[in-house]
Amino acid sequence: MSPNEWIKDTAIYQPGKPLEEVKRELGLTEVIKMASNENPWGCSKEVWSKGVSHPEDTPFYPEGAAPDLTEKIAEHIETDPSRILLGNGTDEIVKMLAQVYLKPGKNAIMADFTFPRYEMVTKMTGADIVKVPLSDGCHDLKEMENRINADTQIVWICNPNNPTGTIVDRVTIESFLERIPPHVLVVMDEAYQEYVTHPDYPDTIALIDYNPQVIALRTFSKIYGLASFRIGYAVAHPSVIQMLNRVRDPFNTNRYAQSAALHALTDQTFVLYCRNQNRLGMKQITSQLEKWDLSYYPSQANFILIHTGFAGDDVFNHLLRAGIIVRSGQVLGYPTSIRVTIGTKEQNELFLQAFAAFLKEKGKI
Ligand SMILES: *Cc1c(COP(=O)(O)O)cnc(C)c1O
């Protein structure tokens, strides 16, 4: 048996540490997870009161293309249903894009550092990976454009970027799209779009109306609080959607996920509440960081990359013993940083206290 070379070289994805594992290993009962950008307010009440019911349907396959949910999303983002594709999480769509557009000899351009799945799925196809360093935590679109060649198939843009939380603004993306050649697909991963409050954030759905080169990825895992259901969607020109449908597994989204997402969409009050609470939580954390003279990237998402001045793993381990799971920057390309998901007011306070204890121990404050 000989696996493909490029598969042997692909790293196995390292997720944030699960709650259950930390409780077991450290014998803790109270653990707070601020590691995977999940929603600390859970999900809309609509999901469990109306969405996840009808156990009698369990033996039956769902509708593969999820027409009801597709219709509802189209209405919500004001586009045509033919421009929407659902995935088993956005992660699945990222992989489908690689399957459809990449192969050995072709290449995909991405930031260094960004969401690790782009690199992994590119590698799985045997295509070349072109990494363009972030400039002060932001995508460097000028340099990404310079690196495009005849074999470039995809440019991955994570907006806001994970792990830095920075955004590419409307003017920058529009002028980038005007200059790049027509054979390149630009993937705008907008997993955190609903959290953004910046006035210059691009309206990608409107861009897609007249630009078949752009695809937007959105998810129900983050602000909608449905990560365990695994459901996300892509918005693109119908010609791109039709290609993705060719590699889509027949029943890629299950009936409970479809129904949960449908009901979650109807509760925009919940979404608004989470966005506002997130902004307040962000302020709560950044104002303390400023008092401590610690730097961070300005984030439009529900997480923040904090430059601690100490090994990220050390900070991570210290916080873990206090029952707080964050993400060490060491696996994210920022060895002396930590990435922290914004929690509830109380969770943020507990994080700040535990972090303060670490900084005191090190003589930083
Ligand atoms: C969380 C995340 C996703 C994955 O979302 P799923 O829909 O849960 O697969 C995609 N892109 C980025 C940048 C993310 O942070």
The ligand as a MOL file (V3000), in Angstrom:
LIG
                    3D

  0  0  0     0  0            999 V3000
M  V30 BEGIN CTAB
M  V30 COUNTS 15 15 0 0 0
M  V30 BEGIN ATOM
M  V30 1 C -14.4570 28.1450 12.5860 0
M  V30 2 C -14.0050 28.4800 11.2130 0
M  V30 3 C -14.5080 27.8190 10.0950 0
M  V30 4 C -15.2070 26.4970 10.1870 0
M  V30 5 O -16.4850 26.5260 10.4360 0
M  V30 6 P -17.3690 25.2210 10.3780 0
M  V30 7 O -18.5700 25.7200 9.6830 0
M  V30 8 O -17.6050 24.8350 11.7990 0
M  V30 9 O -16.6760 24.1380 9.6270 0
M  V30 10 C -14.1210 28.2220 8.8350 0
M  V30 11 N -13.2580 29.2160 8.6750 0
M  V30 12 C -12.7270 29.8570 9.7330 0
M  V30 13 C -11.7630 30.9400 9.5000 0
M  V30 14 C -13.0690 29.5050 11.0270 0
M  V30 15 O -12.4760 30.1010 12.0520 0
M  V30 END ATOM
M  V30 BEGIN BOND
M  V30 1 1 1 2
M  V30 2 1 2 3
M  V30 3 2 2 14
M  V30 4 1 3 4
M  V30 5 2 3 10
M  V30 6 1 4 5
M  V30 7 1 5 6
M  V30 8 2 6 7
M  V30 9 1 6 8
M  V30 10 1 6 9
M  V30 11 1 10 11
M  V30 12 2 11 12
M  V30 13 1 12 13
M  V30 14 1 12 14
M  V30 15 1 14 15
M  V30 END BOND
M  V30 END CTAB
M  END
